[in-house]
Amino acid sequence: MKIIKNTSLFETRKLNSLFCHVHKQLAEYEGRLPHWKFLKIQVMNKVRGRRYSGCAYVGQVYSRGEPDMWCSYNVVCTLEQIAQLFAHELMHSYGYHHHQYRDEPLDQHHIDEINSKFDINDFYKPKAKLKQVA
């Protein structure tokens, strides 16, 4: 998995670490995503509408340089929202359609594990901290 572009207000390295952790959690039930090492993700800043949104192709995609998944996050998103959206889009990459799984694929014990391992304050880029104060 590679984040090929990140225009959000969150650090790419932290998002990468969280996304890998979410994949590990889902892999307990679904197995490792066969094309995990080729998955390309674009992360964007969400400025209008809901706090977060995403889009992903269903199943494996053989694109050249184009993202397979898009995630948009607002600066006020929680770790749970970030993780649930990524897990939701990752389920599409596994080949599932909306009617085949829950909107929020991670269980409460997964969220508790994420909250114990990660701190949302470590995720913000320096300019994001300024926007939070304003």
Helices and strands as residue ranges (DSSP letters): E 2-6, H 12-30, G 36-38, E 40-45, E 52-56, E 69-73, H 79-94, G 98-100, H 108-117, G 120-122, H 126-133
